[in-house]
Amino acid sequence: MNLRVIGANLVVSIKSFYRDKTVVFFRIAFPVILILVFGTIFMERDNEIFDLDVQDLDQTKSSAQLAKAIGLSGRFKMTQVAPAISAAQYAKDTKRNLVLIIPKGFEESLMHRMGLDDPNAFVTLTKIHDPSSFGVTTKIQVLNMVLAGINQEMSGKPPFIKSAETSILAKKYRFIEFFVPGIIAMAVMTASLLGAVNVNAELRQKGIIRKLATTPITRTEWILSNILYQFILAALSTTAMLLVSYGVFDVSLEINAWLPVFVALDVFAFVGLGMILTRVAKEAESAAAAADALMFPMMFLSGTFFPVEMMPGFLQKFARILPLYYVNEGLRASMVSVDNMAALRCAAVIGIFAAVVFVLGMTITTWSEEAT
């Protein structure tokens, strides 16, 4: 094995990389953009302040105090809706996804309840909402919790049963902490799989592999230099994503030895898979199409963007046979929950898969056929 030959081929690959701006964008900039977009959308959802329109049909001191109490909860920015207009039409015209209606007779019912004239007296607040609007379900849930607290204070009766929340994690994590490990796994998979497919299939189709077979570089040196090239890209991409995540969103992730382990396994697994595809589909276009057919289901069904547990049962079973699932779960186990045993189990699964496909890929990647 000639290290100079490997180094020379690696330098050529790196130069070709930074000269192609499109490749630089999709290998490094695109994953960073995903983190910025989704992180901004979901950042601090627990402390988000929602817009809430309130229509007070009672127009009494008690109804005004209720509206004020909702505003003082700190979860809503209040807007008053005139009682003379239709709340449903107002919501349509102004594109508001939730309007709370305090009904006429609110104060009267409250007085009956508080004065014990009618201990069963109650009042119903109507929520006019747009179920197709993003986040309206969360807004309603937050409003219900605020109203439950106000209702408790107004009744003056302490509850018999109380509840307390205890997290299984040492720290409180946000969506962005769940999201970043998945994007790292996806970005490394995409770069490794498409990189192996595009390079090998295109060079074979153009006849360059045939010419390489007549040069001093061996098949092992060629594969090793390409693996090192993918490692360098994976390290650059991962570093860029982590720097943006810490700098912009102040993420709280555990960076330990598991990170390079899973990045390396990710590279080996999908470079090996890419080498297999280039032998099965020798045309560059068909190889790229086959790579897309494998890559996109894994991107959306392996828990990259949302927990697998949110999917139907049969899709959860399917997800657990996908290699990217174990990279995602392993990175989250090591970076979020800091569960070394779970990380070890995931590393074992993806490690076995990577060893099998990489050895198979090296075995079937021969130059003899192209050189004859």
TORVEX-101660 format. One record per residue (C-alpha): residue number from 1; residue in one letter; x, y, z. Coordinates in nm, 2 decimals, padded with zeros to 4 digits. Each point is the difference from the previous one (the first is absolute). Example, Ala and Ser with C-alpha at 12.3 -4.5 7.8 and 13.67 -1.06 7.14 Angstrom:
TORVEX-101660
<r 1; a; <01.23; -00.45; 00.78>>,
<r 2; s; <00.14; 00.34; -00.07>>,
end
This chain:
TORVEX-101660
<r 1; m; <00.00; 00.00; 00.00>>,
<r 2; n; <00.15; 00.33; -00.11>>,
<r 3; l; <-00.10; 00.29; 00.23>>,
<r 4; r; <00.13; 00.26; -00.25>>,
<r 5; v; <-00.24; -00.13; -00.26>>,
<r 6; i; <-00.29; 00.00; 00.25>>,
<r 7; g; <00.09; 00.36; 00.10>>,
<r 8; a; <00.03; 00.12; -00.36>>,
<r 9; n; <-00.35; -00.14; -00.08>>,
<r 10; l; <-00.14; 00.15; 00.32>>,
<r 11; v; <00.14; 00.34; -00.10>>,
<r 12; v; <-00.16; -00.03; -00.34>>,
<r 13; s; <-00.34; -00.08; 00.15>>,
<r 14; i; <00.02; 00.29; 00.25>>,
<r 15; k; <00.09; 00.25; -00.28>>,
<r 16; s; <-00.29; -00.13; -00.21>>,
<r 17; f; <-00.23; 00.04; 00.30>>,
<r 18; y; <00.07; 00.37; 00.08>>,
<r 19; r; <00.00; 00.09; -00.37>>,
<r 20; d; <-00.36; -00.12; -00.04>>,
<r 21; k; <-00.21; 00.25; 00.18>>,
<r 22; t; <-00.32; -00.21; -00.03>>,
<r 23; v; <00.17; -00.30; 00.17>>,
<r 24; v; <00.13; 00.23; 00.28>>,
<r 25; f; <-00.35; 00.14; 00.05>>,
<r 26; f; <-00.18; -00.34; 00.03>>,
<r 27; r; <00.28; -00.16; 00.21>>,
<r 28; i; <00.05; 00.28; 00.26>>,
<r 29; a; <-00.23; 00.30; -00.04>>,
<r 30; f; <-00.33; -00.19; -00.06>>,
<r 31; p; <00.01; -00.20; 00.33>>,
<r 32; v; <00.08; 00.33; 00.18>>,
<r 33; i; <-00.30; 00.17; -00.16>>,
<r 34; l; <-00.22; -00.28; 00.11>>,
<r 35; i; <00.11; 00.04; 00.36>>,
<r 36; l; <-00.05; 00.38; -00.02>>,
<r 37; v; <-00.35; -00.03; -00.16>>,
<r 38; f; <-00.14; -00.28; 00.22>>,
<r 39; g; <00.17; 00.13; 00.31>>,
<r 40; t; <-00.15; 00.34; -00.04>>,
<r 41; i; <-00.35; -00.14; -00.06>>,
<r 42; f; <00.00; -00.22; 00.31>>,
<r 43; m; <00.24; 00.19; 00.23>>,
<r 44; e; <-00.14; 00.06; 00.35>>,
<r 45; r; <-00.35; -00.14; -00.08>>,
<r 46; d; <-00.05; -00.06; 00.37>>,
<r 47; n; <00.04; 00.38; 00.07>>,
<r 48; e; <-00.17; 00.13; -00.31>>,
<r 49; i; <-00.24; 00.29; 00.03>>,
<r 50; f; <-00.31; -00.05; -00.21>>,
<r 51; d; <-00.24; 00.25; -00.15>>,
<r 52; l; <-00.35; -00.03; 00.14>>,
<r 53; d; <-00.31; 00.18; -00.10>>,
<r 54; v; <-00.27; 00.03; 00.26>>,
<r 55; q; <-00.36; 00.10; -00.06>>,
<r 56; d; <-00.17; 00.11; 00.33>>,
<r 57; l; <-00.38; -00.03; -00.05>>,
<r 58; d; <-00.07; 00.05; 00.37>>,
<r 59; q; <00.17; 00.34; 00.03>>,
<r 60; t; <00.01; -00.02; 00.38>>,
<r 61; k; <00.27; 00.05; 00.26>>,
<r 62; s; <00.04; -00.38; 00.05>>,
<r 63; s; <00.04; -00.07; -00.37>>,
<r 64; a; <00.26; 00.28; -00.03>>,
<r 65; q; <00.19; -00.15; 00.30>>,
<r 66; l; <00.00; -00.34; -00.17>>,
<r 67; a; <00.14; 00.14; -00.32>>,
<r 68; k; <00.26; 00.19; 00.21>>,
<r 69; a; <00.10; -00.32; 00.19>>,
<r 70; i; <00.05; -00.18; -00.33>>,
<r 71; g; <00.24; 00.28; -00.11>>,
<r 72; l; <00.18; 00.00; 00.33>>,
<r 73; s; <00.09; -00.37; -00.05>>,
<r 74; g; <00.28; 00.12; -00.23>>,
<r 75; r; <-00.09; -00.25; -00.27>>,
<r 76; f; <-00.23; 00.22; -00.22>>,
<r 77; k; <00.01; 00.34; -00.17>>,
<r 78; m; <-00.37; 00.11; 00.03>>,
<r 79; t; <-00.21; 00.17; -00.26>>,
<r 80; q; <-00.36; 00.11; 00.07>>,
<r 81; v; <-00.27; -00.08; -00.26>>,
<r 82; a; <-00.31; 00.22; -00.01>>,
<r 83; p; <-00.30; -00.18; 00.14>>,
<r 84; a; <-00.23; 00.11; -00.28>>,
<r 85; i; <00.18; -00.19; -00.28>>,
<r 86; s; <00.00; -00.37; -00.09>>,
<r 87; a; <00.31; -00.17; 00.16>>,
<r 88; a; <00.01; -00.27; -00.27>>,
<r 89; q; <-00.01; 00.26; -00.28>>,
<r 90; y; <00.26; 00.21; 00.18>>,
<r 91; a; <00.23; -00.31; 00.02>>,
<r 92; k; <-00.04; -00.06; -00.38>>,
<r 93; d; <00.05; 00.36; -00.10>>,
<r 94; t; <00.30; 00.06; 00.22>>,
<r 95; k; <00.16; -00.35; -00.04>>,
<r 96; r; <00.00; -00.05; 00.38>>,
<r 97; n; <00.01; -00.37; 00.10>>,
<r 98; l; <-00.16; 00.04; 00.35>>,
<r 99; v; <-00.26; 00.23; 00.14>>,
<r 100; l; <-00.12; -00.05; 00.36>>,
<r 101; i; <-00.37; 00.11; 00.07>>,
<r 102; i; <-00.10; 00.09; 00.35>>,
<r 103; p; <-00.38; -00.05; -00.01>>,
<r 104; k; <-00.27; 00.23; 00.12>>,
<r 105; g; <-00.11; -00.08; 00.36>>,
<r 106; f; <00.35; -00.09; 00.11>>,
<r 107; e; <00.00; 00.23; 00.31>>,
<r 108; e; <-00.35; -00.11; 00.10>>,
<r 109; s; <00.09; -00.37; -00.02>>,
<r 110; l; <00.32; 00.07; 00.20>>,
<r 111; m; <-00.20; 00.18; 00.27>>,
<r 112; h; <-00.24; -00.29; 00.04>>,
<r 113; r; <00.29; -00.24; 00.03>>,
<r 114; m; <00.20; 00.21; 00.25>>,
<r 115; g; <-00.31; 00.09; 00.20>>,
<r 116; l; <-00.09; -00.37; 00.02>>,
<r 117; d; <-00.35; 00.08; -00.14>>,
<r 118; d; <00.08; -00.26; -00.26>>,
<r 119; p; <00.32; -00.19; 00.08>>,
<r 120; n; <-00.03; -00.19; -00.34>>,
<r 121; a; <-00.01; 00.32; -00.21>>,
<r 122; f; <00.25; 00.02; -00.28>>,
<r 123; v; <00.08; 00.19; -00.31>>,
<r 124; t; <00.13; -00.12; -00.33>>,
<r 125; l; <00.27; 00.20; -00.18>>,
<r 126; t; <00.00; -00.05; -00.38>>,
<r 127; k; <00.32; -00.04; -00.20>>,
<r 128; i; <-00.04; 00.09; -00.36>>,
<r 129; h; <00.30; -00.15; -00.17>>,
<r 130; d; <00.15; -00.10; -00.34>>,
<r 131; p; <00.10; -00.37; 00.03>>,
<r 132; s; <00.21; 00.02; -00.32>>,
<r 133; s; <00.23; 00.27; 00.15>>,
<r 134; f; <00.34; -00.11; 00.12>>,
<r 135; g; <00.04; 00.01; 00.37>>,
<r 136; v; <-00.36; 00.07; 00.09>>,
<r 137; t; <-00.03; -00.33; 00.19>>,
<r 138; t; <00.30; 00.10; 00.22>>,
<r 139; k; <-00.16; 00.34; 00.05>>,
<r 140; i; <-00.33; -00.15; 00.12>>,
<r 141; q; <00.18; -00.23; 00.24>>,
<r 142; v; <00.19; 00.29; 00.15>>,
<r 143; l; <-00.32; 00.20; 00.03>>,
<r 144; n; <-00.18; -00.30; 00.17>>,
<r 145; m; <00.28; -00.02; 00.25>>,
<r 146; v; <-00.02; 00.38; 00.07>>,
<r 147; l; <-00.38; -00.02; 00.04>>,
<r 148; a; <00.04; -00.30; 00.23>>,
<r 149; g; <00.23; 00.20; 00.23>>,
<r 150; i; <-00.24; 00.30; 00.00>>,
<r 151; n; <-00.29; -00.22; 00.07>>,
<r 152; q; <00.18; -00.16; 00.30>>,
<r 153; e; <00.08; 00.35; 00.14>>,
<r 154; m; <-00.36; 00.12; -00.04>>,
<r 155; s; <-00.15; -00.31; 00.17>>,
<r 156; g; <00.23; 00.04; 00.30>>,
<r 157; k; <-00.01; -00.38; 00.05>>,
<r 158; p; <00.34; -00.17; 00.00>>,
<r 159; p; <00.01; -00.32; -00.21>>,
<r 160; f; <00.02; -00.33; 00.18>>,
<r 161; i; <00.23; -00.16; -00.26>>,
<r 162; k; <00.30; 00.19; -00.12>>,
<r 163; s; <00.27; -00.10; -00.25>>,
<r 164; a; <00.37; 00.06; -00.05>>,
<r 165; e; <00.22; -00.06; -00.30>>,
<r 166; t; <00.33; -00.17; 00.02>>,
<r 167; s; <00.22; -00.04; -00.31>>,
<r 168; i; <00.21; -00.31; -00.07>>,
<r 169; l; <00.27; 00.23; -00.14>>,
<r 170; a; <00.24; 00.20; 00.21>>,
<r 171; k; <-00.08; 00.32; -00.20>>,
<r 172; k; <-00.29; 00.15; -00.17>>,
<r 173; y; <00.04; -00.04; -00.37>>,
<r 174; r; <-00.17; 00.19; -00.28>>,
<r 175; f; <-00.10; -00.10; -00.36>>,
<r 176; i; <00.33; 00.13; -00.13>>,
<r 177; e; <00.19; -00.25; 00.21>>,
<r 178; f; <-00.20; -00.28; -00.14>>,
<r 179; f; <00.04; 00.14; -00.35>>,
<r 180; v; <00.38; 00.06; -00.03>>,
<r 181; p; <00.11; -00.36; 00.04>>,
<r 182; g; <-00.25; -00.11; -00.26>>,
<r 183; i; <00.13; 00.26; -00.25>>,
<r 184; i; <00.36; -00.10; 00.06>>,
<r 185; a; <-00.09; -00.37; -00.07>>,
<r 186; m; <-00.20; 00.10; -00.31>>,
<r 187; a; <00.27; 00.23; -00.14>>,
<r 188; v; <00.28; -00.26; 00.04>>,
<r 189; m; <-00.22; -00.27; -00.16>>,
<r 190; t; <-00.09; 00.22; -00.30>>,
<r 191; a; <00.35; 00.11; -00.06>>,
<r 192; s; <00.15; -00.35; 00.03>>,
<r 193; l; <-00.27; -00.18; -00.20>>,
<r 194; l; <-00.02; 00.26; -00.28>>,
<r 195; g; <00.37; 00.06; 00.00>>,
<r 196; a; <00.08; -00.37; -00.05>>,
<r 197; v; <-00.27; -00.04; -00.26>>,
<r 198; n; <00.08; 00.31; -00.20>>,
<r 199; v; <00.38; -00.04; 00.00>>,
<r 200; n; <00.01; -00.37; -00.08>>,
<r 201; a; <-00.29; -00.01; -00.25>>,
<r 202; e; <00.11; 00.31; -00.19>>,
<r 203; l; <00.36; -00.10; -00.02>>,
<r 204; r; <-00.10; -00.35; -00.12>>,
<r 205; q; <-00.24; 00.14; -00.26>>,
<r 206; k; <00.27; 00.24; -00.13>>,
<r 207; g; <00.26; -00.28; -00.02>>,
<r 208; i; <00.23; 00.16; 00.26>>,
<r 209; i; <-00.01; -00.31; 00.22>>,
<r 210; r; <00.14; -00.19; -00.30>>,
<r 211; k; <00.29; 00.24; -00.02>>,
<r 212; l; <00.06; -00.01; 00.37>>,
<r 213; a; <00.04; -00.38; -00.02>>,
<r 214; t; <00.31; 00.06; -00.22>>,
<r 215; t; <00.16; 00.24; 00.26>>,
<r 216; p; <00.20; -00.08; 00.31>>,
<r 217; i; <-00.29; 00.07; 00.23>>,
<r 218; t; <-00.17; -00.31; 00.13>>,
<r 219; r; <-00.36; -00.07; 00.07>>,
<r 220; t; <00.06; 00.00; 00.38>>,
<r 221; e; <00.18; 00.33; -00.02>>,
<r 222; w; <-00.27; 00.15; -00.21>>,
<r 223; i; <-00.28; -00.11; 00.24>>,
<r 224; l; <00.21; 00.11; 00.31>>,
<r 225; s; <00.06; 00.35; -00.15>>,
<r 226; n; <-00.37; 00.04; -00.07>>,
<r 227; i; <-00.09; -00.12; 00.36>>,
<r 228; l; <00.24; 00.26; 00.14>>,
<r 229; y; <-00.16; 00.26; -00.22>>,
<r 230; q; <-00.34; -00.08; 00.13>>,
<r 231; f; <00.13; 00.01; 00.36>>,
<r 232; i; <00.13; 00.35; -00.06>>,
<r 233; l; <-00.33; 00.12; -00.15>>,
<r 234; a; <-00.19; -00.16; 00.29>>,
<r 235; a; <00.22; 00.17; 00.25>>,
<r 236; l; <-00.03; 00.34; -00.17>>,
<r 237; s; <-00.38; -00.03; -00.02>>,
<r 238; t; <-00.04; -00.12; 00.35>>,
<r 239; t; <00.22; 00.27; 00.14>>,
<r 240; a; <-00.19; 00.27; -00.19>>,
<r 241; m; <-00.34; -00.13; 00.12>>,
<r 242; l; <00.12; -00.01; 00.36>>,
<r 243; l; <00.15; 00.34; -00.01>>,
<r 244; v; <-00.32; 00.15; -00.14>>,
<r 245; s; <-00.21; -00.19; 00.25>>,
<r 246; y; <00.20; 00.12; 00.30>>,
<r 247; g; <00.05; 00.35; -00.13>>,
<r 248; v; <-00.36; 00.07; -00.11>>,
<r 249; f; <-00.21; -00.22; 00.22>>,
<r 250; d; <00.22; -00.06; 00.30>>,
<r 251; v; <-00.07; -00.37; -00.01>>,
<r 252; s; <00.08; -00.23; 00.29>>,
<r 253; l; <00.16; -00.32; -00.15>>,
<r 254; e; <00.25; -00.24; 00.14>>,
<r 255; i; <00.30; -00.01; -00.24>>,
<r 256; n; <00.20; -00.32; 00.08>>,
<r 257; a; <00.19; -00.29; -00.17>>,
<r 258; w; <-00.33; -00.14; -00.14>>,
<r 259; l; <-00.03; 00.28; -00.25>>,
<r 260; p; <00.30; -00.09; -00.22>>,
<r 261; v; <-00.09; -00.37; 00.04>>,
<r 262; f; <-00.35; 00.05; -00.14>>,
<r 263; v; <00.12; 00.24; -00.27>>,
<r 264; a; <00.26; -00.26; -00.11>>,
<r 265; l; <-00.25; -00.29; 00.00>>,
<r 266; d; <-00.24; 00.22; -00.19>>,
<r 267; v; <00.27; 00.06; -00.27>>,
<r 268; f; <00.10; -00.36; -00.03>>,
<r 269; a; <-00.36; -00.12; -00.01>>,
<r 270; f; <-00.11; 00.23; -00.28>>,
<r 271; v; <00.32; 00.00; -00.20>>,
<r 272; g; <-00.02; -00.38; -00.01>>,
<r 273; l; <-00.37; 00.03; -00.10>>,
<r 274; g; <00.10; 00.24; -00.27>>,
<r 275; m; <00.27; -00.23; -00.14>>,
<r 276; i; <-00.26; -00.28; -00.02>>,
<r 277; l; <-00.24; 00.22; -00.19>>,
<r 278; t; <00.26; 00.10; -00.26>>,
<r 279; r; <00.05; -00.37; -00.08>>,
<r 280; v; <-00.37; -00.08; -00.01>>,
<r 281; a; <-00.08; 00.31; -00.21>>,
<r 282; k; <00.30; 00.09; -00.21>>,
<r 283; e; <-00.15; 00.30; -00.18>>,
<r 284; a; <00.05; 00.32; 00.20>>,
<r 285; e; <-00.37; 00.11; -00.03>>,
<r 286; s; <-00.14; -00.34; 00.11>>,
<r 287; a; <00.25; -00.02; 00.29>>,
<r 288; a; <-00.10; 00.35; 00.12>>,
<r 289; a; <-00.37; -00.10; -00.03>>,
<r 290; a; <00.06; -00.31; 00.20>>,
<r 291; a; <00.18; 00.20; 00.27>>,
<r 292; d; <-00.29; 00.25; 00.02>>,
<r 293; a; <-00.25; -00.30; 00.03>>,
<r 294; l; <00.20; -00.12; 00.31>>,
<r 295; m; <00.08; 00.34; 00.14>>,
<r 296; f; <-00.33; 00.18; 00.02>>,
<r 297; p; <-00.20; -00.26; 00.19>>,
<r 298; m; <00.28; -00.01; 00.25>>,
<r 299; m; <00.01; 00.37; 00.04>>,
<r 300; f; <-00.37; 00.02; 00.08>>,
<r 301; l; <-00.07; -00.33; 00.17>>,
<r 302; s; <00.31; -00.04; 00.22>>,
<r 303; g; <-00.08; 00.26; 00.26>>,
<r 304; t; <00.21; 00.28; -00.15>>,
<r 305; f; <-00.26; 00.28; 00.02>>,
<r 306; f; <-00.24; -00.14; 00.26>>,
<r 307; p; <-00.02; -00.30; 00.25>>,
<r 308; v; <-00.07; -00.34; -00.16>>,
<r 309; e; <-00.26; -00.05; 00.28>>,
<r 310; m; <-00.22; 00.26; -00.17>>,
<r 311; m; <-00.05; -00.23; -00.30>>,
<r 312; p; <-00.25; -00.29; -00.04>>,
<r 313; g; <00.11; -00.34; 00.14>>,
<r 314; f; <00.08; -00.16; -00.33>>,
<r 315; l; <00.22; 00.29; -00.10>>,
<r 316; q; <00.18; -00.02; 00.33>>,
<r 317; k; <00.09; -00.36; -00.07>>,
<r 318; f; <00.12; 00.10; -00.35>>,
<r 319; a; <00.21; 00.28; 00.14>>,
<r 320; r; <00.19; -00.24; 00.23>>,
<r 321; i; <00.14; -00.19; -00.29>>,
<r 322; l; <00.15; 00.32; -00.16>>,
<r 323; p; <00.37; 00.06; 00.08>>,
<r 324; l; <-00.04; 00.38; 00.04>>,
<r 325; y; <-00.24; -00.07; 00.29>>,
<r 326; y; <00.28; -00.14; 00.21>>,
<r 327; v; <00.23; 00.28; -00.09>>,
<r 328; n; <-00.27; 00.25; 00.11>>,
<r 329; e; <-00.08; -00.19; 00.32>>,
<r 330; g; <00.37; -00.05; 00.08>>,
<r 331; l; <00.08; 00.36; -00.04>>,
<r 332; r; <-00.29; 00.11; 00.22>>,
<r 333; a; <00.08; -00.26; 00.26>>,
<r 334; s; <00.35; 00.13; 00.03>>,
<r 335; m; <-00.07; 00.38; -00.05>>,
<r 336; v; <-00.34; 00.04; 00.16>>,
<r 337; s; <-00.08; -00.27; 00.26>>,
<r 338; v; <00.37; -00.09; 00.05>>,
<r 339; d; <-00.10; -00.37; 00.01>>,
<r 340; n; <00.32; -00.19; -00.08>>,
<r 341; m; <-00.17; -00.34; 00.00>>,
<r 342; a; <-00.25; 00.12; -00.26>>,
<r 343; a; <00.27; 00.16; -00.20>>,
<r 344; l; <00.20; -00.33; 00.01>>,
<r 345; r; <-00.29; -00.20; -00.12>>,
<r 346; c; <-00.06; 00.24; -00.29>>,
<r 347; a; <00.37; 00.00; -00.09>>,
<r 348; a; <00.00; -00.38; 00.00>>,
<r 349; v; <-00.29; -00.02; -00.25>>,
<r 350; i; <00.12; 00.27; -00.24>>,
<r 351; g; <00.36; -00.14; 00.04>>,
<r 352; i; <-00.10; -00.34; -00.12>>,
<r 353; f; <-00.20; 00.15; -00.28>>,
<r 354; a; <00.29; 00.22; -00.10>>,
<r 355; a; <00.25; -00.29; 00.01>>,
<r 356; v; <-00.22; -00.22; -00.22>>,
<r 357; v; <-00.08; 00.26; -00.27>>,
<r 358; f; <00.35; 00.15; -00.01>>,
<r 359; v; <00.18; -00.34; -00.03>>,
<r 360; l; <-00.26; -00.10; -00.27>>,
<r 361; g; <00.05; 00.33; -00.17>>,
<r 362; m; <00.38; -00.04; -00.01>>,
<r 363; t; <-00.03; -00.36; -00.12>>,
<r 364; i; <-00.22; 00.08; -00.30>>,
<r 365; t; <00.18; 00.32; -00.09>>,
<r 366; t; <00.25; -00.13; -00.26>>,
<r 367; w; <00.19; 00.17; -00.28>>,
<r 368; s; <00.07; -00.31; -00.20>>,
<r 369; e; <-00.32; 00.01; -00.19>>,
<r 370; e; <00.04; 00.36; -00.10>>,
<r 371; a; <00.36; -00.04; -00.10>>,
<r 372; t; <-00.05; -00.30; -00.24>>,
end
